[in-house]
Amino acid sequence: MAKSSQNRMWLITIVVAVLILTLNRGFRDLVIRTIEYLKQKKELEAIKLRNANLRKEIYMLENDEWYIDYTIRKELGYLKPGEVEYRFKK
């Protein structure tokens, strides 16, 4: 009988704790802010990676003639004099 009553007390304690935490506005706000923080942290990492890639591209555009030529051809469709562009139907 004592064991059953002890189990019941644990269950009641757990239910009360869950209710206090879920119904407490401060706790809900903490959870929401934590989720938002994690989202922003992930977004920041993506932005840092993009920034590093852009810095690398800027460096290459400033210092690498081959990369400049490659970029002009790729982005603008530039052809050197005497070159012929071949297009294939898909």
Buried (B, 14 or more C-beta within 10 A) or exposed (E): EEEEEEEEEEEEEEEEEEEEEEEEEEEEEEEEEEEEEEEEEEEEEEEEEEEEEEEEEEEBEEEEEEBEEEBEBEEEEEEEEEEEEEEEEE
